Amino acid sequence: MSAGVPEVRAPQSKQMTAFSKTSCKNKDCMKEVGRTMTANSRKGALVHYPDLPSEYRLPRPVEVWLPESYDPNSGDRYPVLYMHDGQFLFNRGETPFLGTDYLWDVDTTMARLIENGEIRPAIVVSIWANLDTKSKRKLEFMPEKPVTDYVWKLMNAREPVDPGEKIVSDNYLKFLVNELKPFIDKTYRTQPDRESTFVIGSSMGGMISAYAISEYPDIFGGAACLSTHWVLGDGAVIAWYKDHWPDAGVHRIYFDHGTETLDAEYEPYQLKMDEVMQNKGYRSGEDWISRRFDGADHSPRAWRERLHIPLVFLLGNR
């Protein structure tokens, strides 16, 4: 399977069987959605929405992690992290990868950092990826506007796309911004402002996270892009960002990459993106970080081991 997804065809959860049966046709489509909850006294509560409807994409699960301190009856409000590839984030709940090494254990890292006072308590919204075929996830996460006919040919030469498929990342972000975020802000005690809204992903999830900053700079205040898969399209997305990246001043951006397996290809591209950041006025170590992890490969284990770094950068008490 393509970047960032294990070579495993694990079955979708039972909730995924209704994947294409529900659609969102109006603004009230999320008023009544089913959910289940699992709680852990040390790691907070995980709320599972099995088939969240949408006008912009096929329904699938979304999970919401609430920190231990979360109290719906209190006056406290929380920043929100929107994270992609939700099946791989929590080692509990409904994920078909339960008990495997493919999981980030986000709740464990969040709970530890909160307890140690290194970050502000925050809500995590976990958006499940479309893993029905090898190319579905890639087409949902590949930035849409930079892809010309020539770039599409480059993509297919490297990682062939199923016949008849097309890029749908603009609709994915519309779902995130126009449907999911309003639902989360209405349902939970969030801080809905830009400065408290972040997006995080790895590999192709890093691609869509950066694209979210470019397309919706007034919605997202920061992004963490781990092992960003710039090679797809041979860096065309970076070239596009030269004219479509927000100037420095209000955003916090984190990039990283390893040096082994697929990550071994990333450094030349990341250096080009670093130039974009410098030209836009970002200051290394202040509102922007770009790090190389020698010996790190392209795997959930590697991202799990360094997740604390971008979390502190985005959520640290400043």
N, C-alpha and C positions, 0 to 999 in steps of 0.2 A: 504494500500500500504506500501511497505517497507520503510526503514529509510529515513527520510527527505522529503518525498513526501506526501502532504496532501491527505486525503481520499476523493478525488474528481476526478471524471472522466470528467473533463472539455474537451470540444471539441478542437481538434487541430485547429490552425488557418487555414484560407483558403489556405495559402501558403503550408501547410503541405499535401494537397491532392496529390501533385506530389511527395510525399516522396520517392518512390522507382522507379521513372521513369528516373532519371538522374544519370549517373555515370561518374567518371573522368577516362579517359583512357590514358591521356598523361600529360606532364608537363605544357601544356598551357591551361589546362581545366578551369582555373579561369580567363582567360583573359576577358571574357565577361559574367558577372553575373549581373542580375537585382538587383536594390536596390530602396528603398524609404527612405525619410528622414523626421524626425520631429525635430523641433527646439524649444528651450525655452530659452529666453534671460538670465534667471538666472541659468539654469541647463545644458546648452550646447546643442549639437545636437545629435540625435540618428539615426544612419543609419541602415536600415533593409535590409539584404540580404535574400530573402525568401527561396531559395533552393540551397544552396551552394554545388557544386558537389564535389565528393571525390572518389578516387580509393579505399579507405580503409573503408568507412562506407556509409550507406544510407544517401542521402542528406537531410538536414533540415536547418532551419534558423540559421543565425548568425547575431548578432547585434553589432554595434560599437558605443560606446559613445565617443564624442569628447568634451573636456572642452571648456568653453566659449572663452578662449584665443586662441584656435586653429585657425591658419591661414595657408592654404596650400601654400600660396605665401611667407611666411616668412622663415627665416633661423632656426627657433626654431624646436627642435625635442623633442619627448616625450617618457617617459617610457611607457610600456604596461603591463596591468593586464589582464590575461586570466582567465575568471570566468566560472564555469560550471553551469548547471541548469538555462540557460538563460531565460526561461519563467518566472522565479521568481525574476528577478533582477530589472526591471524597471516598474513603475506604469504609463506607457504610451506606445505608439506604438502598436504592434500586439499581445501582450500576451493575451491568453484566460483567464487569471486571473486578468485582469484589474479591479481595484477598490476593490480588496479583501485584506485581511490581510496576504496573502501568499507572499507578495512582499517585497523585501529588500530595495527598494528605493535607490539604489546605487548612482544614479546621484545626489540625494539630499545630501547625506553624502559627496560625492566627492566634490561637488560644495562648500559646507560649509567649508570643511577642506582646500580647495585651497584658498578660499576667506580670511580665517583667517591666512593663511601663515603657516599652520601646515604640509602640504605636498606639494610636487612638483606637478604641473599639469601633468596629465597622461591620456592615452587612455585606455578605458575598452573594451575588446572584450568578448562578451557574447555568449556562445555556448549553444544552446538549447539541452536539454536532450531528449532521446527517451522514451516517456511515453506511447507508444502504448500498452504495457502490463505491469503488475506489475514487472516482472523480467528483462525487457529490460534494464532499467537504471542501475540496480544492476550489470548486466553482462558487461556493458560498463565501469563501474567504479571500479569493483573489480580487484585489482592487479593480473595479470595473472600468472606471473612466480612463485609466492609462492604457488599456488594452486595445490597440489598433489591430487591423488585419495582420500586419507583420508580426506583432507581438503574439497574437493568437497562434500563428504558425510556429513561433519559437517555443511557446508553451507545449504545443502538441508534439513537437519534435522531442522534447525532453520527457514529458509525462503525458502520454496520449489521453485524450478526453473521449468519453463514450459518444458515439454518433448522435447527433441531435441535441446534445447538451449545450448550455450556454452559461455564462457567468451571471450570478444573481446576487452579488455582494451589495449592490445598492439597495435591493429589497431587504436583505438581511439587516442592514443598518436602519432602514425605515422601521422594521419590526422593533429593533432595539430602542430607537429613539421615540417613535410615535405611539407604540403600543406597550412594550414591556416596561420602560422607565415610568410612564404615567401610572401603570398598574402598581408597580413597586412603591412609588411615592405615595399613592393613595392607600395602600394596604399596610405599609409599615412606617415606622417613625424614622424617616430619612431626613438628611440634609440634602435637598434637591438641587442646590446651586452647583454651578460648574466647578467651583473650588473643592467640592466634596464628592465629585462623580468621576470615577476612574474606569479604565478598561485594561484588561490583561490577557495575554495569550502567548503561545509558543509556536514556532515554526510558521505554518500558514495562519495560526491564531495571532502570531505577531504581525503578520501582514494586515489582517483585518483590524487589529488594534491601532496600528499606525494610520490606516485609512480612516478610522473613526475620528481621529484627531484632525485630519485634513478636511474631512467632509463636514464635521460638526464641532468646530472649535469653540462654539458658544455653549455646548452641552457638556463636553468632557474636559476636565481640568488637567488630566494626566493619563499617561499610558506606560505600561511595561511590556516590552516586546522582547521575548527571550528566543534566541536562536532563530531570528527572523529569516524566512525562506526567500531572500532576495533573488536567488538564482533563477526562480521561475520567471520567465520572460527576460532573462539575462540582464537584470537590473533596470528594466524599463520603468518600473514603478518609481525608483529613486530619481531617474531623470525627470519624470513628471512632477515629483515633489519640489523640484527646483523652483517651479512657478506656482505650486499649490500647497505649500506648507505654511502654517501660521508663524508670524514673527514671534520672537521671544517676548516675554513679559508676563504671561499669565499661566503658562503650561509647565508641567514637569514631565520629562520624557526619559525613559530608561531603555537602553538597548544592551544586549549582550550576545556572546556566542562562545562556543567551545572551539576545540581544535581537532577533534576526532570524529570519525564516521562522517555523516553528512555535514556536520558543522565545519569540517575542514575546508569547505568551499566558500564559507561566508565572509571571511575577513576582507578580501578586496572590495566586496560590495558594501560591507558595513563602513569601511573607511570613506567610501563615496557618500554614504548617508551622513556620516559625521561632518563632511564638508558642507553639506546642505545645512546642517544644524548650526555650524559656525557662521555661515553666511547669513543666516536668519537671526543671528545675535544671541544664540544660546551660549551659556557659560558652563563649561565642563566642571562638574562637581557641585554646581549650584542648582540650576534648573534643568540640567541634562547630564546623564551619565551614559558612557559607552564602555563596556568592560569585556575583556577576553579572559576566558577561563581555560588555562592550559591543561590538557588532558581530559577535558569534559567532552562527552559525546552528545549525540542527538537522541535523548531519551527522557521519559518522565522522571526517571530516577535522578538524572542530572539536574533537571529543572526543580525538582523537589528539594534537592540539597542546597540550592542557592535562592530559593523563593524568598527567604527572609530579607535579602538585600533590596530588591525592588519594593517590597512591602514597607520597609523602614523608610525608603526614599520617598514613597508616595504618602504614607500615613504617619510618619514620625512626628513627634510633637515639636513644632517649629515656633 
